Amino acid sequence: MRCNLNQTCKDIRCTFVDNMKAPIHRWYRYPCGFSYTLVEECFKHFNVKRGDLVLDPFVGCGTTSVCAKLAGIDSIGVEAHPYVAWIAEVKTYWDFDIAELRKAINDLCMELWEKLLNINESDYDLDSKPEFLLKNFSRRTLCELYAIKDAIEERDDIHFRDFCLLALAGILRKVSSSSVVFPYMLPRKRKKNKIPNTLEAFNAQIAMMLDDLQTILKKCSSPGEAKIVKGDSTKKIDFIDDNMIDFAFTSPPYLNNVDYADATRLDLYFFGIASSWREITLKVRNKLMTSSTTQVNGKRLGEELLPREELPQEIRDELTQIARKLRREKYRRSGRKDYDIVCIAYFNEMYSHMTEMFRCLRPGGYYLLVLGDSAPYGVHIPTDILLAKVALSVGFKEAKLQVLRKRGDKWKSIAGGRRHDIPLRESLIILKK
């Protein structure tokens, strides 16, 4: 067994930037995504091919599943965030007749043109909507968005509805009056540039999606099957048998205090999935793996939480030491963020996840994870190295680390002061069963 840390790989990109120009991948800008080119390169390097079964246990908006489908490879994606799982489902459903789809879109857009021309603000009870929406959209824009949503939901074909609703989701931030620093909306800061017309933005988005689908289907005559499942990969995945998976690729939640539920708050409120912060916690936040301090209260986690006993003593000691440092810093700071609790919970849950992945993967199969380390309150957490050790402890016979890029420089200056001087990285963990 071995755990090696290699030099930075300058030839592989791992951010979501590449995806914004790539067909299908660009349908929705998911702030926590990763580069499709990295997935494709890893498929080639590890000889993943037709006949194999690929798993992404934190599939997000479906980057791995789309790549596998394009390559003619069957895949399974598991995602605990119900809205994000829906996005992945829509992005991996390609069984449309393009001519019929184009006609249905044209009919919808013609209906919308007439509907929005005659719309009145009194047509919608906006004051009953979550205040967050009213802070991020003008009342006129919000009426137009709901008019488009209502027209789409009147359609009979569920797949056509989903396709159009995803197009609508794709323009929410574009037509908002608020500035956006992904993954969060900034209602107190207004956009300086002109806000696009709602219908024009929708027409452009859905036309782009249609063209992407047509382009892809011409290139890919026999796409792979993609199954997207709403579920939690830190628990047993019942429908996956032992040794069933040939190759796994994912980017799990980073231990960097990003609230993956809040990242989609605009969408959750607009589509009526939740109507309050509490509902987001109950319906989404509590279902996700612990990686942010906003989850501590909802999950009823406390400072008594300890590293689980199944972890090797070396890892338990290291996590305990990190948690103690974080706790000391917490009580020195005004915000008193529970990074100490989150750190322990994160690795406890990732231990369960690694155990489950070891069960699912066939002997000799590879599991690759893209993730970054972190330094909350200036306390370094070498997440990649620790998770590699956890993987070895559950039975993986080999663990290698490839540093993909340096990260975190743009966040060093906050409120006029230095955040910390600890160099951070994004790594690829390569595990072999």
Secondary structure by P-SEA (a helix, b strand, c coil): cbbbbbccccccccccccccccccccccccccbbbaaaaaaaaaaacccccbbbbbccccccaaaaaaaaacccbbbbbccaaaaaaaaaaaccccaaaaaaaaaaaaaaaaaaaaaaccccccccccccccccccccaaaaaaaaaaaaaaaacccaaaaaaaaaaaaaaccccccccccccccccccccccccccaaaaaaaaaaaaaaaaaaaaaacccccbbbbbbccccccccccccccccbbbbbccccccccccccaaaaaaaacccccaaaaaaccccccccccccccccccccccccccccccaaaaaaaaaaaaaaaaaaaacccccaaaaaaaaaaaaaaaaaaaaaaaccccbbbbbbbccccccccccaaaaaaaaaaaaacccbbbbbbcccccccccccccccccccccbbbbbbbcc
